[in-house]
Amino acid sequence: MEFINHSIYKFLFQKMTNGIVCRLIFHKPLSLSLMNVKELWDGKFAQGLSSLETPDPFFIEMYEQYISKSYPSGGTALDLAAGLGRHSIFLAEHQWKPTAVDISAVAIEKLKETASGVNVHTLIMDIADYDLAPESFDLIILYYHFDRAFFPKIFNALKPGGLFITKQAFSNIPKENAPLQKEELLALVSSLEMISYEERPIKDRGVVEYLGRKI
Ligand SMILES: C[S@@+](CC[C@H](N)C(=O)[O-])C[C@H]1O[C@@H](n2cnc3c(N)ncnc32)[C@H](O)[C@@H]1O
């Protein structure tokens, strides 16, 4: 019994102190479920996520074939749920002005350490709270974070002719509240002009890659 009480008090104390820390770091207090998301990602990044340290091959391919050709002297970029900022840092090294937004303070701290020498504007916050000004970015990146409701905000924030690049895991099994379903992405980006699209199912899941332009 004593052990149970001790555990409960420890848990509540951690939640309270997390709440205080969140209020100090974040623009807005986070809900309990978002605090759990933040804790989860902070923990993962503290342990190390080496697979997210270097730019993704699809991003590099699209950068070389389309993005750099559309914007030879760089532009403004928004990297949503940027993690360690692998794409923001790459863009900053290629004359771009990137803004990286992520809920994990640990990820953003590591991003800043890696980005020494180049300029990446960073924000620690829930992207749902990020106020995207209309027609303010030449390029928006959304990699491995999915939120259906966020897509219209992204398109509104792109400048005319601006590019949207995304890579997502999807589920091949129809289920309620599934993150993203097979063949769903195309419907979500139907207002854009498609430049590149590939969906690769692997058993009951898969990966989808997309680059499109606002017309
Ligand atoms: C799989 S990682 C991908 C990171 C990065 N996009 C990349 O491809 O390297 C998912 C990221 O989403 C962030 N994230 C999760 N929920 C978020 C939210 N509501 N707002 C902002 N970032 C969030 C996590 O902190 C984590 O950095």
The ligand as a Gaussian input file, in Angstrom:
#p B3LYP/6-31G(d) Opt

LIG

0 1
 C        9.255000      10.388000     -36.562000
 S        9.726000      11.956000     -35.959000
 C       10.042000      12.767000     -37.496000
 C       10.964000      13.937000     -37.362000
 C       11.275000      14.657000     -38.662000
 N       10.088000      15.083000     -39.369000
 C       12.130000      13.806000     -39.570000
 O       11.612000      13.185000     -40.506000
 O       13.334000      13.735000     -39.305000
 C        8.190000      12.685000     -35.452000
 C        8.360000      14.064000     -34.857000
 O        7.093000      14.638000     -34.618000
 C        7.195000      15.437000     -33.444000
 N        5.832000      15.682000     -32.976000
 C        4.915000      14.767000     -32.565000
 N        3.754000      15.370000     -32.268000
 C        3.942000      16.708000     -32.487000
 C        3.099000      17.857000     -32.377000
 N        1.831000      17.765000     -31.987000
 N        3.625000      19.070000     -32.684000
 C        4.922000      19.186000     -33.082000
 N        5.753000      18.135000     -33.205000
 C        5.268000      16.910000     -32.932000
 C        8.067000      14.601000     -32.517000
 O        8.627000      15.344000     -31.479000
 C        9.095000      14.090000     -33.525000
 O       10.182000      14.971000     -33.630000

